Amino acid sequence: MQKFTLKLFILAFFLTIPKSLFSIESLAKTALIMDLSTGEVLLEKNSDERTYPSSMTKIMTALVAFEKIKNGTLAIDQEFLISKKAWKMGGSKMFIEVDKKVTLSDLLLGIVVQSGNDASIAVAEGISGTEETFAIEMNNLGKKIGLTGTNFVNSSGWPNDDHYTTAKDLALVAKYTIENHPELYQMYSLTEFTYNGIKQDNRNPLLLTFEGADGFKTGYTQAAGYGLVGSAERGDRRLIIVLNGLESSRSRAQESLRLMDWGFNNFELVDFYKKNEFVFEADTWLGKDEKVNLVSVEDINVSIPKGQLSSTSVDVLVEEPIETPIQKGDLLATLQVSYGDKKIEFPLAAGEDIEQKGFFSRITSALYYIILGSN
């Protein structure tokens, strides 16, 4: 594999800032910060470690409903009959009443704003008949998303040893929600909701303390401690943070604000190439054209710590010469962006078709290559 370093022009006016300012240690037992604009993980601490999600479970409960609304099997104004089990459920409540019908819209707001355990059970029963069957739907959706360390047994996050997740998995649920249900996701930004004459405030502290914050959920149980899944958008960047295992609601509020500030203030989003933009010209083997243009398959942008901008390198990894025939879109090489101890790779593809030379031309070119080192 040959390596070609590309010239990189990045303003290095942050060099006077000590690099130590760009590292941070979370106070939470498990933590993760994901830059949704690039897919990068900016910070992780025990992010694959099993933990109890408590009310952060409700993000998945709402997501199951979002999926069914999107595919047309549920309507947002559909009414669900409230069971005695839902009405009697303890913990945080929406205060729905037994044997009354409540719209799915109100129940979802009761879940995402008021963190209602009763609303979570009502949605689960309305969709699947029982909460146990709904948990199967939650786990099936989790597999679709790519969760690897999660098992749900209820819709509310009520403590159960078999009900667990990881910080990384919660981030993936949040990511999927934002990317696939941007309109329904907006309900997470509401700071209050009134139902049955009872107004309750959203428990997410970021909504009131961090500019650009627009979701998700908090959670607490004695076994799990205080946790939060949060998201915020500023300019062309969106971050998702997941925290769990903090000692108080105050420390949760302070830590979530601190990490959001750190994530936005200490990284620079660098746009290297747009989708289908020319990156590199590679040699072909026995092609009618001796060169093939390599182009980016997707937008290539990376969030880089400001203190490491000047030391960032961009390399093309390619095996030359590339055998023909070549079809436009064939994946032929890799672009590697390196900073610190991180290496992030992106595929490069052929920008055009390259036909193979005729038989006699191939013989001549092969001889030239053996003798002169080129075809």
C-alpha positions in Angstrom: 0.0 0.0 0.0 1.5 3.3 -1.1 1.0 6.5 1.0 0.9 9.9 -0.5 0.7 13.0 1.8 -1.5 15.8 0.5 -0.7 19.4 1.1 -2.9 20.7 4.0 -3.7 24.3 4.6 -5.3 24.9 8.0 -5.0 28.1 9.9 -2.9 27.5 13.0 -3.8 30.5 15.1 -4.7 28.3 18.1 -1.1 27.2 18.6 -0.6 29.5 21.5 -3.3 27.7 23.5 -1.8 24.8 25.7 -2.9 21.4 24.3 -3.8 20.4 27.9 -6.9 22.5 27.6 -8.2 20.2 24.9 -8.4 17.1 27.1 -11.1 16.6 29.7 -12.1 14.0 32.2 -15.8 13.4 32.9 -17.0 13.1 36.5 -19.7 10.6 35.4 -19.1 6.9 35.7 -20.0 6.5 32.0 -19.8 9.2 29.4 -19.7 9.8 25.7 -19.7 12.9 23.4 -20.5 12.3 19.8 -20.2 14.9 17.0 -23.2 14.1 14.8 -21.9 16.4 12.0 -19.0 14.0 11.5 -19.9 10.8 13.4 -16.7 11.2 15.5 -16.6 10.3 19.2 -14.9 13.3 20.9 -14.8 11.8 24.4 -15.7 8.4 25.9 -15.4 7.0 29.4 -16.5 3.4 30.0 -18.9 3.9 27.1 -19.3 0.1 26.5 -19.8 -0.6 30.2 -23.3 -1.9 31.2 -25.4 0.6 33.1 -29.0 1.1 34.0 -30.8 3.6 31.7 -33.6 4.6 34.1 -35.9 7.2 32.5 -33.5 7.6 29.5 -35.2 4.3 28.4 -38.1 6.5 27.3 -36.1 7.7 24.3 -36.5 4.3 22.8 -40.1 4.1 23.9 -40.8 7.3 22.0 -38.7 6.1 19.1 -40.8 3.0 18.6 -43.9 5.2 18.3 -42.0 7.6 16.0 -41.2 4.7 13.6 -44.8 3.6 13.5 -46.1 7.1 12.9 -43.6 7.5 10.0 -44.6 4.2 8.4 -48.3 4.9 8.7 -49.3 2.2 11.2 -50.0 4.8 13.9 -51.6 8.2 13.7 -50.4 11.0 16.0 -54.0 11.8 17.0 -54.9 8.2 17.6 -56.4 7.6 21.1 -55.3 4.9 23.6 -57.4 3.6 26.4 -55.6 3.9 29.8 -55.4 0.7 31.7 -55.4 0.3 35.5 -51.7 -0.8 35.3 -50.7 2.5 33.6 -52.8 4.6 36.0 -51.3 3.0 39.1 -47.7 3.1 38.0 -45.4 4.9 40.5 -42.6 7.3 40.0 -42.8 10.3 37.7 -46.3 10.6 36.3 -48.3 12.4 33.6 -51.4 11.9 35.7 -53.6 10.1 33.2 -56.8 8.5 34.4 -57.9 4.9 34.2 -60.5 4.0 31.5 -60.0 7.4 29.8 -58.8 7.8 26.2 -55.7 9.9 25.6 -54.2 10.9 22.2 -50.8 9.5 21.3 -49.7 13.1 20.8 -50.4 13.9 24.5 -48.9 10.6 25.7 -45.7 11.3 23.8 -45.4 14.7 25.3 -46.1 13.1 28.7 -43.1 10.9 28.0 -40.5 13.2 26.6 -41.4 16.4 28.6 -42.9 15.1 31.9 -41.1 11.7 31.9 -44.4 10.0 32.8 -44.0 6.3 33.7 -47.8 6.0 33.3 -47.6 7.5 29.8 -44.8 5.1 28.9 -46.9 2.1 29.8 -50.0 3.5 28.1 -48.1 3.8 24.8 -46.5 0.4 25.2 -49.9 -1.2 25.8 -51.6 0.8 23.0 -49.0 -0.3 20.5 -48.3 -3.9 21.5 -51.0 -5.0 23.8 -48.7 -5.6 26.8 -45.6 -3.9 28.1 -43.7 -7.2 27.8 -44.5 -7.5 24.1 -43.6 -3.9 23.6 -40.2 -4.5 25.1 -39.6 -7.1 22.4 -40.3 -4.4 19.8 -37.9 -2.1 21.6 -35.1 -4.7 21.4 -35.9 -5.5 17.8 -35.5 -1.8 16.9 -32.3 -1.7 18.9 -30.9 -4.5 16.7 -31.8 -2.5 13.6 -30.1 0.6 15.0 -27.0 -1.5 15.9 -27.2 -1.6 19.7 -24.8 -4.2 21.1 -25.0 -3.8 24.9 -28.7 -3.2 25.5 -31.6 -5.2 26.8 -35.0 -3.6 27.5 -37.7 -5.3 29.7 -40.0 -2.4 30.2 -41.0 0.9 28.6 -40.3 3.3 31.5 -36.9 2.4 32.8 -38.3 1.0 36.0 -35.4 -0.8 37.9 -34.8 -4.3 36.8 -31.5 -6.2 36.7 -32.2 -7.4 33.2 -32.9 -3.9 31.9 -29.6 -2.3 30.9 -27.7 -0.4 28.2 -24.5 1.5 27.6 -23.6 5.1 27.0 -22.6 4.3 23.4 -26.0 2.6 22.7 -27.9 5.5 24.1 -26.0 7.8 21.8 -26.9 5.6 18.9 -30.6 5.8 19.8 -30.4 9.6 20.0 -28.5 9.8 16.7 -31.1 7.6 14.9 -34.0 9.7 16.4 -32.5 13.0 15.2 -31.5 11.7 11.7 -34.7 9.8 11.0 -37.4 11.8 12.8 -36.4 15.5 12.8 -39.9 16.8 13.0 -41.1 14.6 15.9 -37.8 15.2 17.7 -38.8 18.8 18.1 -41.1 17.8 21.0 -38.0 17.2 23.1 -37.3 20.9 23.0 -40.5 21.9 24.9 -39.6 23.2 28.3 -43.1 22.5 29.8 -46.3 20.6 29.2 -49.7 20.8 30.9 -52.0 17.8 31.0 -55.2 17.4 33.1 -54.6 20.9 34.5 -51.2 20.0 35.9 -48.2 21.8 34.4 -44.8 20.1 34.7 -41.4 21.4 33.6 -39.0 19.5 31.4 -36.2 18.0 33.6 -33.5 18.5 31.0 -31.3 21.2 32.5 -29.5 22.0 29.2 -32.7 23.4 27.6 -32.5 26.4 30.0 -28.7 26.7 30.4 -27.1 26.0 27.0 -27.8 27.9 23.8 -28.7 25.5 21.0 -29.8 22.7 23.3 -33.0 21.0 22.0 -33.3 17.5 23.6 -33.3 14.7 25.1 -34.0 13.1 28.5 -32.7 12.8 32.1 -32.9 9.7 34.3 -32.4 8.6 37.9 -32.6 5.5 39.9 -30.7 4.7 43.1 -28.8 1.9 41.3 -27.9 4.0 38.3 -27.4 7.4 39.8 -28.2 10.6 37.8 -27.9 10.4 34.0 -28.7 12.5 30.9 -28.8 12.2 27.2 -28.6 15.6 25.6 -28.2 17.2 22.2 -27.4 20.7 21.0 -26.8 22.4 17.6 -24.6 25.4 16.9 -23.9 26.5 13.4 -23.0 23.4 11.3 -22.2 21.2 14.3 -24.5 19.0 16.5 -23.3 17.2 19.6 -24.9 14.4 21.5 -23.7 13.8 25.1 -24.5 10.8 27.3 -23.8 10.8 31.1 -24.7 8.4 33.8 -23.7 7.6 37.4 -23.5 11.1 38.8 -24.3 11.8 42.4 -26.9 14.5 42.2 -29.2 16.4 39.9 -27.0 19.5 40.5 -23.8 17.7 39.4 -25.7 16.3 36.4 -26.7 19.9 35.4 -23.1 21.2 35.9 -21.4 18.3 34.1 -23.7 18.3 31.1 -23.2 22.1 30.7 -19.4 21.7 31.1 -19.0 18.9 28.6 -21.3 20.7 26.0 -19.1 23.8 26.3 -16.0 21.8 25.9 -17.2 19.9 22.9 -18.2 23.0 21.0 -15.4 25.4 22.1 -12.3 23.1 21.7 -12.9 21.5 18.3 -12.8 23.0 14.8 -14.9 21.5 12.0 -12.6 21.2 9.0 -14.2 20.6 5.6 -11.6 18.7 3.5 -13.6 17.6 0.4 -17.1 17.7 -0.9 -18.8 14.6 -2.2 -17.5 13.7 -5.7 -14.6 16.2 -5.4 -11.3 15.4 -7.1 -8.7 14.3 -4.5 -5.9 12.4 -6.2 -4.7 11.1 -9.6 -3.5 7.5 -9.6 -1.7 5.4 -12.2 -3.6 2.7 -14.0 -2.3 -0.7 -15.3 -2.9 -1.4 -19.0 -5.6 1.3 -19.2 -6.5 3.3 -22.3 -5.9 6.3 -19.9 -2.8 6.1 -17.9 -4.3 8.0 -14.9 -7.6 7.7 -13.1 -9.1 10.5 -10.9 -9.9 9.5 -7.4 -12.9 11.4 -5.9 -14.5 11.5 -2.5 -17.5 9.2 -2.0 -19.0 11.5 0.6 -18.4 14.9 2.2 -15.1 14.6 4.1 -15.1 16.7 7.3 -13.5 16.1 10.6 -13.8 17.8 14.0 -10.2 18.4 15.1 -8.9 19.7 18.5 -7.8 23.2 17.9 -4.5 22.6 19.5 -3.7 19.8 16.9 -4.7 21.6 13.7 -1.1 22.4 12.7 0.0 18.8 13.1 -2.9 17.3 11.2 -2.0 15.3 8.1 -4.0 14.0 5.1 -2.7 10.9 3.2 -4.0 8.9 0.3 -3.5 5.1 0.7 -3.6 3.4 -2.7 -2.1 0.4 -4.5 -0.6 1.6 -7.8 -0.9 0.9 -10.6 -4.6 0.1 -10.5 -5.7 -2.7 -12.7 -8.1 -1.9 -15.5 -10.9 -2.0 -16.5 -12.2 0.4 -14.0 -15.8 1.5 -13.6 -16.8 4.9 -12.3 -17.6 4.5 -8.5 -15.3 1.6 -7.9 -13.7 2.0 -4.5 -9.9 2.2 -5.1 -8.2 4.0 -2.3 -8.5 5.5 1.2 -8.1 9.0 2.4 -6.6 9.0 6.0 -6.9 12.1 8.2 -4.5 11.9 11.2 -4.1 14.0 14.3 -2.7 13.0 17.7 -3.2 9.3 18.0 -6.4 9.2 15.9 -6.6 8.1 12.3 -9.9 8.6 10.5 -10.4 6.9 7.1 -12.7 7.7 4.2 -13.2 5.8 0.9 -12.1 7.2 -2.5 -13.7 6.1 -5.7 -12.9 6.2 -9.5 -14.3 9.4 -11.0 -14.7 7.9 -14.5 -14.6 4.7 -16.5 -11.2 3.5 -17.7 -11.2 0.9 -20.4 -8.5 -1.7 -20.8 -6.1 -1.4 -23.8 -6.4 -3.9 -26.6 -4.5 -7.1 -26.7 -1.4 -6.0 -28.6 -1.3 -2.6 -26.8 -1.4 -4.5 -23.5 1.6 -6.6 -24.6 3.6 -3.5 -25.6 2.7 -1.7 -22.4 3.7 -4.7 -20.3 7.1 -4.8 -22.0 7.6 -1.0 -21.5 6.7 -1.5 -17.8 9.2 -4.3 -17.3 12.0 -2.3 -19.1 11.2 1.3 -18.2 8.9 1.0 -15.1 5.9 2.6 -16.8 3.2 1.6 -19.2 
